[in-house]
Amino acid sequence: MTVTDETTEAALQERFDATLADGRKIEPRDWMPEPYRQTMIRQIAQHAHSEVIGQQPEGNWITRAPTLARKAVLVAKVQDEAGHGLYLYSACETLGISRDELNRRLHEGRQKYSSIFNYPTLTWADVGAIGWLVDGAAITNQVMLTRTSYGPYARAMIRICKEESFHQRQGFEIMHTLATGTDEQRAMAQDALDRWWWPSISMFGPPDAESVHTEQSVAWGIKLETNDQLRQKFVDQTVPQADYLGLRIPDPDLRWNEERGHYDFGAIDWDDFWKVVRGDGPCNRERLEHKRATWEAGAWVREAALAHAAKKSGRDTTTEEAR
Ligand code: BYC
C-alpha cells in the first residue's frame, strides 16, 4: 500500500466513523470497512433466510386451520414472511452479493437461519404461540434494528415491524381464544407455551459474555441493545400477557425483582441451543432439505421470469426507438 492509499483509507475510515458518530446511516454507495460489510451480509442474510424458512412451521397448518377466516389470516401471515425475506435479500444485495450466492451459502450450510424454526408445530395452538412469542421476540429485536446503522436494512425493518406487530396480535388472539375456551383448548394453549417458551427466549442469541459479535456490532451501531438486554425486555413484556391469558410460563425461577425492576428468570439450556444452531435440532434436516428442494423445483420459474424480462425489455426498447 502506498502512502497515498493509506492516507485515502484513513480519510475514508474517518468519514465512516463520523457518519456513525453523527447517527447518520451508512448507504450502499458509501465506503465501509470490509469487516462491516461482511458483518452486515452475515446478519441480513441470516435474517432473510429465517423469514423464508420461517414459513415452514406455520405453513404446516394452512390446510388444517380451524375456520376459513383463520386460514385466510394464516395464508396472509405466511405470505408476509416471504415478502420480508424478499426485502431483506434486496437489502443484502446492495452490499455487493447476489441472491443466488446467498441461497447457495445457506444450502451448503455456510450461512445460518434462526434456531427457532427447527422446532415442530404439533397442534393448532403452536400457530398461536409462534405469533405471540416468536413474532413477539422478533419485533423486540427488530424495533431496535429500525435504527441500525446500515440504511437499507433499517428502512426494510420499518415496514417489517408494522407487519410483525399484526402477526404478534393474531398469535395472541389465537392464544386468547384457546385459553378462554374449553378445558381441552386451554390445555392445548398451555402445552404450546410450555414447548415454545425456552426456544423463544434463546432466539435472542447467546448471553452477552459469550456473544462473539456483540461488542463490535454495538461499536458500529448495528446493534443498539445487546442479546441479554433484548431478552430481558421480552420477558418483562410477555409475563403480564401470560398472566392475562391465565397461562403459566414454564419457569419455576420466574419472579419479579423489585430492586432491579425486572423479572428474574431461570437458566437457559445453552447446550440445547448450540445443538440446534449446529444442525442437530428436531427439524433442522427437514427444514433445510425442504428449502433446497423448493429452490431446485422453482428453477424453471426463475429462468422463465428472466427470459420474460429480457424479452420485454427488448420489446420496450424497440417501442421507444419506434417512437
Ligand atoms: N439462531 O455473537 P452473536 C421472524 C449465532 S424471523 C441461530 O450474539 P450476533 C419470523 C450467530 O449468528 C426473524 N444462530 O451474534 C419469521 C453467531 O454465529 P456466526 C429472525 C444464532 O449476530 C417467520 C453466533 O451465534 N430475526 O421474525 O451479534 C415466522 C454468536 O452469536 C442465533 C433475525 O434474524 C439464533 N437464534 O447476534 C415468524 C434478527 N443467535 O454467525 C417469525 C437479525 C445467535 O458467527 N439478527 N446465533 O456463525 C440479529 O439480530 C443477530 O444476528 C442475533 C445474533 C441477535 C440473532
Residues whose N, C-alpha, C, O or C-beta is under 5 A from the ligand:
A	BS01	BYC	Q43 Q46 H47 S50 E51 G54 Q55 E81 K112 Y113 S114 S115 V134 D135 A138 S202 M203 F204 G205 P206 S211 V212 H213 T214 S217 V277
